[in-house]
Amino acid sequence: MSSLSRELVFLILQFLDEEKFKETVHKLEQESGFFFNMKYFEDQVQGGEWEEVERYLSGFTKVDDNRYSMKIFFEIRKQKYLEALDKQDRAKAVDILVKDLKVFSSFNEELYKEITQLLTLENFRENEQLSKYGDTKSARNIMLLELKKLIEANPLFRDKLAFPTLKASRLRTLINQSLNWQHQLCKNPRPNPDIKTLFIDHTCGPPNGARAPPPANNTLVGGLPKGGTFPPLGAHSPFQPTAAPSASTLAGWMANPNPSAPHSSVTSGPAALSTPPNSAALLKRPRTPPGSTPTVDYQTADSEHLMKRAKGGVQPDEVKTVSISFVNYAGPSHPQTASSSDDLPKAVARSLNQGSCVMSMDFHPVHQSVLLVGTNVGDIGIWEVGSCDRLANRTFKVWDISAASMPMQAALMKDPAVSVNRSVWSPDGNLLGVAFSKHIVHIYTYNGGSDLRQHLEIDAHVGGVNDLAFSHPNKQLCVITCGDDKTIKVWDAATGRKQYTFEGHEAPVYSVCPHHKESIQFIFSTAIDGKIKAWLYDLLGSRVDYDAPGHWCTTMAYSADGTRLFSCGTSKEGESYLVEWNESEGAIKRTYSGFRKRSTGVVQFDTTRNRFLAAGDEFLIKFWDMDNINLLTTIDAEGSLLASPRLRFNKEGSLLAVTASDNGIKILANRDGLQLLRALETTRPFDTNRVAPEPVASKPPVGNALGVVSTQGGGGSGGGERPSAGSMAGSGMDAPNLNMGRGRPRVEGNRAVDTKPRIPDEIAERTKSWKLTEITDPSQCRSMRLPDTLPPNKVSRLIYTNAGVALLALATNAVHKLWKWQRSDRNPTGKASASFPPQLWQPPSGILMTNDISETNVQEAVPCIALSKNDSYVMSASGGKVSLFNMMTFKVMTTFMPPPPAATFLAFHPQDNNIIAIGMEDSTIQIYNVRVDEVKSKLKGHQKRITGLAFSNALNVLVSSGADAQLFVWGTDGWEKRKSKFVQMQPGRAASTMSDTRVQFHNDQLRLLVVHESQLAIYDAAKLERLHHWVPRDSFSAPISNATYSCDSQLVYAGFIDGSVGVFDAESLRPRCRLSPSVHIPQGVSNSTVYPLVIAAHPVEPNQFALGLSDGGVQVLEPLESEGKWGVGPPSDNGAPAGVPSGPTSGNQGSDQTPR
């Protein structure tokens, strides 16, 4: 909508308000979306008019527009829900939960579950976070303050919170001025004209009662235009009629597939202010031509005559000529808002280092601070830029080499180096696609945090896959790829089935740009010979054949609202071009200036906010206003940018990621972006499943492309997750550590070069000089014994909450103890720490969380415990019934499974908290559904009680261990037994009669840690083959009491019954640090009576663990801040310290690849 049309709406709003049409005023505010009346909004919120509150908001934003909008709607619906609970109206509360709050479950399922659990409380104020909730009025006022802050921070409300300053009755004044002009033009003006209507132009009747001529024929007003001259003003009035959409809104770009479809035309008629049938829709979604020529001041001899006659009578405030422009296409408009460089993200807010050269970046479409990165060695990484945390990382390898084509296998065997050419999110952010420089496309599913899973592997093109994009033709999500084989292909994103192949380019296809206009779906493609083609989703060939400026590598992109098309490219000679296209004519509309004559590399660009363009050139970031061909500004981002840096805006345009030297990424922010990043320093919205990122091997996995050799220490579940049916991938498991003791290939450029393994003498010499780190005094680390006012009892089970802010212990007397760390200036995150004491927490009721112990000897019982993923409830047993406790109130929600037999181990199903695997004293495993109170399956095979259970999502299995020292693998689809094996004992050493065997999966969910008093072992879970093992000896000679992986699966913490604690490298099970009993056992107490019964690892801090001691104490330990880690492991066979990846050096991208 034009600026004048927008101002007309404000004039109407003022008029309606002055005339006291209150309901109509707010209806027009909402329908136009031009002015958000904060006072009216406040009144509706305070009055609890929730339907009107949401209806009014809907004119300005939707729930999923951005994080501010999502928070606004969530707070409103949460308040409505709490008020229903406060009135004890459970039926209404359930209705709100299902209809209004359910939409947020897809963004934060755990939060939704926590809200649902409020239904189980007699008073929701029993929830600690809601304990200060007052009455309804005060709660609404508090919420209103928060809503006002969110609205003011929301970019969608920018320039909509202040009504323009107008003189009173401005619309009446303009009408009076118009009438005065009309009266001035009368041939026979009367001294006191009688104005009876506004529907037609005013004329004073001729003398003697003669009729005045019709206004349309008044030569002073202007007759109808002749053909070829300016169209009538009505065709360009502020409210243009919307032409029926043509079958092809590509206009002149492609042949019309439906020739009978009408084009918009201009009809002759008098100049008039016409309103289309659906003016409300046009007010919200204005439609004016995107490809119009520069405006022309329309001034004819008649208009000059009118100006000369403007004398006497009432003079207008100001008279301006009307600007009229040619159009031949009805499309969305481009509001001519004033561009300010202050809106651009220019401040360097964060710096990241991916570890290898960044080739592609893309911000998550929903979580605005999550960045996807692809590199020149085939790695992809997902970063939370607010906290600078790497959430996930995957190195390249073929998931299922047996399904790969022979050309692809030959290419990888000839040169295994692979680069990422494009990494991009799907529109909803649930999938991400990666196009590689050799044949392959990988599609992952992403569920937040580090939950990145293999979905599809597609052998897409012969040669490199140069670009990848997602699209929704026929309302079905598809993946579009292009490659060196000169084709564009469309794949079903769910199954990987190929749907279309477009052929017609005569050179490798460099980029694709899918889009839609009205109901027409199409794809633009560019090739390295400079040709631009466009395709519909049919097999009728290209509809367009145009030349891109520069005739070489070009990318295309639309503005965020999809109305303006741009391209940026570089010629072979280094000349770069950034242009806007006129889609209706297939011609360049404007060419932006500001590039140097010889760019280094291919210049990359991006668009944001429907206002700005940005490109990386000359070690700078250059910005343009879309409507001005001259540079708006340039920045160097504090230096160290690449010559032609890659860049990417987030959806809101508040953040800009730019590649820098030394494998770096700089995150630039504007004011809104800085607020977003500051908020994320302490909070991580919609990311409750977040876990510590995996350590990243920054070197390319050369030799691993065919899944033969894995990168040691590279970590990640990329090799083990199961792609869906229909993809290339099978289980994709590597045999871990197949390269141990052998030389690793080195890379020069992109070529693998053999290097000699280190000679045994050198290894022996380095090993001889290494010493185990010994910590013998509490001052050598950070150690804290947690305060405890309850009677001491042995700590039999110990776990951190998933959020890492509390520790939960279960003692042998069946009583639970919960320690919580509080946020403070010294501990702003509120995370568990050995530096700040926690509080032994109890609910206001003062009750203890105690297990059922009726008819049970607690000293002989085997306690067991499991915590829900959202930390809201805990399941526990101490020889009696299994109890389900509410973690906020400590109240028992239900009990089940009365003995005999008693439960001895509990594990929640990772994909359904209602399914629990319960290990029993009689050696069976019961698969129990809490919701329906029913045992779904009973697994038999063990000979003694169950002592360990562990699920793997990647393998879809449950692994069990028992006091019989056996391991079983069960399929979770049908709960069938797949494999079983006895734990391998040392020759001449038998297992104790009832010794516990514990199991725990590595983060990759492929390898399994098996803990027995006689050994630590790492198993390949799918095959149940032991890969490594360690037996107590030397400094660690006592039996093992308990052990666990660190949160990043890089360390193993083990306790021993002599009181000592060992820290082991998880890859090799080699000890790196020993903590003597004096560190955590009080002075004067014998080590023979006090030792760690259980050990727990912090869920986020990999170097923090806690001990549950046999004297009832709980100790939290961390290395000194100056050290940062627990010792250094001994050298591995290739000379590097154990557990540290020693990969080949990364070379630059080869010159034989298409430049990106």
Disulfide bonds with the S-S distance in Angstrom:
none
